[in-house]
Amino acid sequence: MHALRLVGVTDDGTRLVLTGAGDEFVLPIDAALRSALRSDAGHHSSHGHSPSAR
C-alpha cells in the first residue's frame, strides 16, 4: 500500500487532489467521504497521520 499526500482541492471544489508514488490522484468529495470524516473527527489517534496538506 502506498501513502498518499493531500495536495489540495480541485478548482470546482468537488474532488481532493492527492499525490503518491510519483502519480497524482483525485478523490471525489462525496457523502461517503464526508461521513467517514465526520465519524473519525471524534476519534483522534497517534498513528502519524496528519490531516494537513503540507
NORRA-V355974 format. One record per residue. RES is the residue in one small letter. OMEGA is omega in whole degrees, -180 to 180 (NA if undefined). BURIAL is b if it has 24 or more other C-alpha atoms within 12 Angstrom, else e. Layout:
res=<RES,RES>
omega=<OMEGA,OMEGA>
burial=<BURIAL,BURIAL>
This chain:
res=<m,h,a,l,r,l,v,g,v,t,d,d,g,t,r,l,v,l,t,g,a,g,d,e,f,v,l,p,i,d,a,a,l,r,s,a,l,r,s,d,a,g,h,h,s,s,h,g,h,s,p,s,a,r>
omega=<179,175,176,179,179,178,-179,-179,178,-178,-179,176,-177,-177,171,176,-177,173,177,178,178,-179,176,-178,172,-180,179,174,-176,-178,-179,179,179,179,180,180,178,-178,180,-175,-179,-176,179,179,179,-180,178,179,-179,180,-178,-179,-180,NA>
burial=<e,e,e,e,b,e,e,e,e,e,e,e,e,e,e,b,b,b,e,e,e,e,e,e,e,e,e,e,e,e,e,e,e,e,e,e,e,e,e,e,e,e,e,e,e,e,e,e,e,e,e,e,e,e>
